[in-house]
Amino acid sequence: MNKENILERSRKENKNGDEREKQIDLASYAYGAIFLIVSFIALVIIKILVKGNGINDILFMFEMYLSALFLYKYKKLKTIANLGLFLVWIVASLINLYLFIVRG
């Protein structure tokens, strides 16, 4: 195989990014999720201790995040456990959305 064929093949295989870039993307999503969780916890503490408000709105957002996570895993892995967790979190999020709307 000549140099041009090897380069062309490499470009085709890595058109969506190389393995290093994919690993960096995955790690960035993990770090983002950690910061998201920490910020949700901080908001929950502030709303409960300082403001005395309910936390249904924050729980709704967090549960929607978890719903999307398990829906994606179910689509890719086709496991019943992921489907079940998706359904649990989507129902919980809808309950908290309803409570947020009703209670304000």
Buried (B, 14 or more C-beta within 10 A) or exposed (E): EEEEEEEEEEEEEEEEEEEEEEEEEEEEEEEEEEEEEEEBEEBBEEBEEEEEEBBBBBBBBBBBBBBBBBBEBBEEEEEEEBBEBBBBBBEBBBBBBEBBEEEE
